Amino acid sequence: MPSSNDHPQPSGPAAEPFVLDACSTAGSAKANPFDTARRQLDAAAEIIGLDAEVLELLRWPRG
């Protein structure tokens, strides 16, 4: 049985656990879920190097 050491471990920003900055909504009386989702999307897009045009499409969904 292969050990976990047989596979290369990820490195760089994508290997770090994602943590949303708690200060980003601490001052507001009620957090806006849409704004929170957009901040998380922006952070994820930066980590994976998402193309700016694709990010802009994802930031503004049509409802």
C-alpha positions as CSV (number, residue, x, y, z in Angstrom):
1,M,0.0,0.0,0.0
2,P,1.5,3.4,-1.0
3,S,2.1,5.9,1.8
4,S,1.1,9.5,1.7
5,N,4.8,10.3,1.1
6,D,4.6,8.7,-2.4
7,H,2.7,11.7,-3.8
8,P,4.0,15.2,-4.2
9,Q,2.5,17.6,-1.7
10,P,0.9,20.8,-3.0
11,S,2.8,24.0,-2.3
12,G,2.2,27.7,-2.8
13,P,-0.9,29.7,-2.1
14,A,-3.3,27.0,-3.2
15,A,-1.9,24.6,-0.5
16,E,-2.8,27.0,2.3
17,P,-6.2,26.6,3.9
18,F,-8.7,29.3,2.9
19,V,-9.9,31.5,5.7
20,L,-12.2,34.4,5.2
21,D,-11.1,37.5,7.1
22,A,-13.4,37.8,10.1
23,C,-12.8,41.6,10.1
24,S,-14.5,42.1,6.8
25,T,-18.0,41.8,8.3
26,A,-17.3,42.6,11.9
27,G,-18.3,46.2,11.7
28,S,-21.7,45.6,10.0
29,A,-24.9,45.0,11.8
30,K,-25.9,42.3,9.4
31,A,-23.6,40.6,6.8
32,N,-24.7,40.7,3.2
33,P,-24.5,37.1,1.8
34,F,-24.0,38.3,-1.8
35,D,-21.1,40.6,-0.8
36,T,-19.5,37.7,1.3
37,A,-19.8,35.4,-1.7
38,R,-18.2,37.9,-4.0
39,R,-15.3,38.4,-1.6
40,Q,-14.8,34.6,-1.4
41,L,-15.0,34.3,-5.2
42,D,-12.4,37.0,-5.6
43,A,-10.1,35.3,-3.2
44,A,-10.5,31.9,-4.9
45,A,-10.0,33.4,-8.3
46,E,-6.7,34.9,-7.2
47,I,-5.5,31.6,-5.8
48,I,-6.3,29.7,-9.0
49,G,-5.3,32.5,-11.3
50,L,-8.7,32.8,-12.9
51,D,-8.8,35.0,-16.1
52,A,-10.2,38.4,-15.3
53,E,-12.9,38.2,-18.0
54,V,-14.2,34.9,-16.6
55,L,-14.1,36.3,-13.0
56,E,-16.2,39.3,-14.1
57,L,-18.8,37.0,-15.7
58,L,-19.0,35.0,-12.4
59,R,-19.2,38.0,-10.2
60,W,-22.4,39.3,-11.7
61,P,-24.8,36.4,-12.2
62,R,-28.1,36.9,-14.0
63,G,-31.1,36.1,-12.0
